[in-house]
Amino acid sequence: MYLFLLSFSEMGLTLPLALVLIIFGGFFLISFFITSPNMDTKGLLRVLYSKPIRKEDGSVEYPESRNN
């Protein structure tokens, strides 16, 4: 049985391109692990269902309950 093998040059992968792929892949993994704790269901629903209150200093507060 013969294996189907391609070299990196036949795939069009050069050393600079491989370095760019590794750098951007590492950046994606690092940013995903930094932001993943903020992507929980409770936090997303709080942002989606509440009306945010913007303060004078520019920060935003999300009230727990609505006062209608």
C-alpha positions in Angstrom: 0.0 0.0 0.0 1.4 3.4 -1.0 0.9 6.5 1.1 -0.2 9.7 -0.5 2.3 12.3 0.7 2.8 15.9 -0.3 5.7 18.0 0.7 5.2 21.5 2.2 6.4 23.2 -1.0 3.9 21.2 -3.1 1.1 22.5 -0.8 2.4 26.0 -1.2 3.4 26.3 2.5 6.6 28.3 2.9 8.5 29.1 6.1 7.2 32.7 6.3 3.6 31.5 5.7 4.0 28.8 8.4 5.3 31.4 10.9 2.3 33.7 10.2 -0.1 30.8 10.6 1.5 29.8 13.9 1.4 33.4 15.2 -2.2 34.0 14.3 -3.2 30.5 15.6 -1.5 31.2 18.9 -3.2 34.6 19.1 -6.5 33.0 18.5 -6.0 30.4 21.2 -4.8 32.9 23.8 -7.6 35.3 23.1 -10.2 32.5 23.2 -8.9 31.3 26.6 -8.9 34.9 28.0 -12.5 35.7 26.8 -14.1 32.3 27.4 -14.9 32.9 31.1 -17.0 35.9 30.0 -19.1 33.9 27.6 -21.3 32.1 30.1 -25.1 31.9 29.6 -25.9 34.0 32.7 -23.7 36.9 31.5 -25.0 36.8 27.9 -28.6 36.7 28.9 -28.0 39.6 31.4 -26.6 41.7 28.6 -29.3 40.7 26.1 -32.3 41.1 28.3 -31.5 44.2 30.4 -31.3 47.8 29.5 -27.8 49.0 30.2 -27.3 52.2 32.1 -24.3 54.3 31.0 -22.7 56.3 33.7 -21.0 59.7 33.4 -17.5 58.1 33.3 -18.4 56.0 30.3 -18.8 52.7 32.2 -21.9 50.6 31.7 -24.0 49.0 34.4 -26.4 46.1 33.8 -29.2 46.1 36.5 -30.3 42.7 37.8 -34.0 43.5 37.5 -36.2 45.9 35.6 -38.2 48.6 37.3 -41.2 48.9 35.0 
